[in-house]
Amino acid sequence: MKNIIEFKNFVDILNSKEELRNGDCAINAIVTYKWGRNKTEIDNLRVIFRRTTIEGGRINMDDGRRINSDLFHLDFDPDYQSYTFDEENKKIIIEGNSSKMGGPYTVEIIEN
């Protein structure tokens, strides 16, 4: 439930969100991916926030130039990752752990 509240609080402050037909919304965002020992990648990506149906709370990112599905997780689920809304910096932080990323990883999303 905490993840859904953090998700909603972030979506509520977005200024330029595109409302999608099905009730979801999307933004252009600066995405910062951190993993391993001091590895960081930054890209501009379209991010979709799933607000309806059984997918509510999920976050999906389109492939970018540097951050893409071949190398990174682009789909996040509140049942498997941890969400934190950083109100001061107006960003949502996703934390997870996977073999694909070699252990813990953090994704920060800020509206562009």
Steps between C-alpha positions, in 0.01 A plus 500: 500500500791737572617471140156594365487809724851608393404440135179706531675785683757528220246481217288768671780761480583447131450818296517380142356151514328369191167344591455174311163364386493216750561724804876449516739792449842555345782753532834572344752449776863510593574148623809422705590133544754403768633149554814307588797684636443863403351424157257767377314558175272796418253524213188688392214251482123491465359354821147362537329486838232230514212634708219264404403132495715230653812679372441792737830617653721362226754722327617430143778679313563506126843404366744788477841549344696400809238335719328213318339167574803305381703625796252637754163431659244740352185363663436535871232348720412616853489134606867446411676837534495772765375851411588818689366845412761771565272802536783751544671400173176407321610153398402140554769252596465132415719245677537137405737207488558264209755275337464697175637808678751300705325575829337817637402786269332839531300690239418870543231660284466878471254675271682664210 
